[in-house]
């Protein structure tokens, strides 16, 4: 009985993990797309190897490796010469870019 209960719980946990992984993959794909296509594109100013971006104005994300909260703040509020993207991007789009930059910059 206990073994069956444990197996049922293990299957339930595994089933919950699959949608979360699929959702994260979709968010990463959206973030990468927005990184390269938002106007102006993040890739225009920033370097990020995963995106094939070699911008020379903003920080090199592969070196800086910012967390998602830092990227979110920069996108919403602007920082230095970078303008705010609050008016042009939804909260969901900002979150997708932030997730993408934070994860992709740590892949090397």
Residue pairs with C-beta under 8 A, 6 or more apart in sequence:
24 99
27 95
27 96
27 99
27 100
28 96
28 99
28 100
28 103
28 104
30 93
30 96
30 100
31 96
31 97
31 98
31 99
31 100
31 101
32 50
32 51
32 100
32 104
34 42
34 89
34 93
34 96
34 97
34 100
35 41
35 42
35 43
35 48
35 51
35 53
35 97
35 100
35 101
36 42
36 43
36 51
36 52
36 53
38 85
38 88
38 89
38 93
38 97
39 88
42 48
42 51
42 53
42 55
42 58
42 97
42 101
43 51
43 52
43 53
43 55
44 55
44 57
45 55
45 56
45 57
45 58
45 82
46 53
46 55
46 57
46 58
46 59
46 60
46 61
47 53
47 54
47 55
47 56
47 58
47 59
47 60
47 61
47 62
48 60
48 61
48 62
48 101
48 104
48 105
49 62
49 104
49 107
49 108
50 104
50 105
50 107
51 104
57 81
58 82
59 66
61 101
61 104
61 105
62 105
62 108
64 105
65 102
65 105
65 106
66 74
66 101
66 102
66 105
67 102
68 95
68 98
68 99
68 101
68 102
69 98
70 102
71 97
71 98
71 101
71 102
72 94
72 95
72 98
73 79
74 82
75 84
75 85
75 86
75 89
75 94
75 97
75 98
76 84
76 85
76 86
76 94
77 84
77 86
78 84
78 85
85 94
86 94
89 97
